[in-house]
């Protein structure tokens, strides 16, 4: 039996995905252990689930850091804002520079706290499970190194690249799609834009409500996420470069047999 994959989970909400992952670890379906759960808000129900499962947990209160107008937030001393601005793919190039600088300085302050809480647990993989914050290059570069397999995974409630952003099931439903789905992907410097690890789809019937779509989608998420983490734990994921029609090269995931 291979060594267990050490997981850190970040979440913002009820934590049903985190629960599915913790259950899969506990039952042995997934050869992994959840070492730490973190949230960006105190009210995240997923924190109670972690406590019930006897898993360490912490909160970094993003709201107070992002809203703070005074000196209370400490910009990390190792922040290279120029480097972050060059790498980031969250804001278009014509965005107001001061707004973008402000965004990444505050993010880095919050992300430094996340890193300080997470890294002592030496996670092999950081799993975003309903974590409603984008991660900046400051965080990403301190977790994974260029050339290595990415170390941050996310689940998104739509069939990417359709409907990135905060309301994937809502956007799928409002668009009138006949098929909905969810996507597990690695995190890169953009929003929901990293290499796709796995997807699951489900039909949307005439008469279905948005609540029906969400319920069906979550059911798929609970199966898909542990399966994708399992591929990672088994060392069966690799990245390859695939040329695009535009001439750009995209990194895509290859699943090894
Ligand atoms: C999921 O639908 C996930 O895809 C999205 O947020 C929701 C989180 O649900 N990003 P839960 O907190 O895991 O129950």
Boltz pocket constraint, residues with backbone or C-beta under 6 A from the ligand:
constraints:
  - pocket:
      binder: B
      contacts: [[A, 11], [A, 12], [A, 13], [A, 14], [A, 15], [A, 16], [A, 17], [A, 18], [A, 46], [A, 129], [A, 130], [A, 131], [A, 155], [A, 156], [A, 157], [A, 182], [A, 218], [A, 221]]
      max_distance: 6.0
